């Protein structure tokens, strides 16, 4: 490591613990301690200190979803350590690169933190346990097979001698790692599988927890940024002289083709000057784009044969529908929505000609590093990213690292000065990567017995991958994400219905608005279309919505099991309280089976959601309490979208700039949520996202039961429920 | 130059008079527990107490805070996280990402200081802070627990 890198890291630790106003600004950089005189790691996942404190390294990001605790539980389970002495730290993406990716993938999107790393983190814990045992056995001169470990204590069983992990950690680090380890059967788990408290709660109650936006470095300046609000537009010019002498302003600079930034001693002064900065935009060719023009583009796709990709095709749905019978058709629409993480986008960067360090709340440390190195114009080995807790991610901080690129681009223009870039909420709302807009035309045909014999689902709208990750498109240019929850089998997104004649296709229509991976991704739109329309079909057939679905779900027992569970708990077969009405929905996504039942009432046009019952079968459960929290939270995210979430386009830009026009659910809207966690074993499904998708359709189906009014576009805030 | 009293300690801060209290706390005093979420008093992440009243500090200019008024931030709510609200929050593991939680805690602490037995309707009316992770039901349960154990 070169001198500058050392300087930046050590100075940062020392400098940032200085006190101002009697309070500490202390902030611990990951590995800051490990760089000192502490014992060597046992292996990449585990450090044991002499006082028996266990440091478990977590590669995935913690953004509220709780997988920091869950992953630590998995390592600790195999390590056989004392859970009360477990702490965690993040390795950096640069360290991962330097060590041949020993920590695997850092990406924390797609509900994958646990389901995509459970095996190797458990192996890491098991290998460390074996090395600790081997070290003790060597010291005692006994065979390792005669020793057992439990609760951070190693016992030589024949003699009863004991030692602790802390005492043999140094020697364990010198042991040869075992070539293979046997993992415990989940039924024998003691730490994993338990509803343990989170490891990261206490600091979030006192202001001690630092987020990216809170970082302070010696000599640091703050940047406020504004990019052309029209999508595809550019920065034409700005009059720096007009604000150059405002308080605290150090520099007014062009960031890239689209954005200008003001750098000042404080962020408030930077923002104040930016607000006063005369800026001229080159708005480009999208100024005629509006929500209406986008809706028109998508509506054309509902009937078109151009750029149409088939997702699932079984039998001859078109033929069966053409023959007629009882044909039911409905068209649904889903708007753009913003992630609206509570912590606006930010990153801190320090650039010198030899080195670039970035501190960022990121869902994808590896991608942050790659983007930082590109923006820095330096070899990746001379850069690193230091991960910080996220004030919400929801997909916004994963595949898109625009905030990192900008922070480095600004810092590069001010070598040697750490720059903290913070977006205003307005910038965050105007420059999202939006939950994409789609429309869907669904056509079903019922036979005389009221059975569904043919079904066509035409989705029209935006592909996320086409702009965000074209390398993930299929060879024919189709976007597999568009069909989430609608696949003919598979272990992630299988459709839960067997329909003899089935066609699900997608007319790709890409408006010039950047789409993104929004918690739940396309599962949200698809579950709303599918599950509301199933309800429509059931009513058209004169059948109970549960009974109607059940007939189609005979070959999908796991889908059916969660649906039956919520129906039973909500009392589907009993009469609801006066004025209360019920709705159901189910889907599979991110490898898990989920269902919801809702109880609502509508009085004088006012919707009240009284109660939600949700069920999830994620296969294996690492922390059931954490799953409950994720499921409860899923209804806040999903029902915010259902009740309020809409970004509208006018003049080629978003109209909503803050929470006063982009409202979200608050306490008064929040129903009671009862969660049924029903792991059936044998697979590992995700938890953070899937349940969001059933929130809106369960409620909308209940709204229909209450009002007879079928809501086919969200948000509900724009609908008149009183006119029925 | 303005004089304010924060967590019982007077400070002289060199800022423009229209600077919001939020940014004085965060940038002049280093009290970063109070968060920026919207800047327009919608989300409540910036909630502090001014003489005990829950106040959204992002729209309160420093010039409107009298030197004699006491501003309390989450860092000053208790000496070591032992305020009944903080204890209830810990027991129920309320936070997810935690970014909104300082504001939630300050709003909840102000509520239970005035209202010893808040009903669900009182909680709905008084706790209007935004949480995107979705902790509302746990916030509600923790407020009730804090009241019981206060």
Interface residues (C-beta under 8 A of the other chain):
Chain A: X20 X21 X22 X23 X25 X63 X64 X65 X66 X197 X198 X200 X201 X202 X204 X205 X206 X207 X208 X209 X210 X211 X213 X214 X216 X222 X247 X266 X267 X268 X269 X272 X340 X341 X342 X343 X344 X389 X390 X391 X392 X393 X394 X422 X424 X425 X625 X629 X632 X633 X634 X635 X636 X637 X640 X658 X659 X660 X664 X665 X666 X667 X668 X670 X672 X673
Chain B: X6 X9 X11 X15 X16 X19 X20 X23 X26 X27 X28 X29 X30 X31 X32 X33 X34 X35 X36 X37 X38 X39 X40 X42 X43 X45 X73 X74 X75 X77 X78 X80 X81 X86 X89 X90 X93 X94 X95 X96 X97 X98 X99 X100 X101 X102 X105 X123 X124 X125 X127 X128 X129 X130 X131 X132 X133 X134 X135 X136 X137 X138 X139 X140
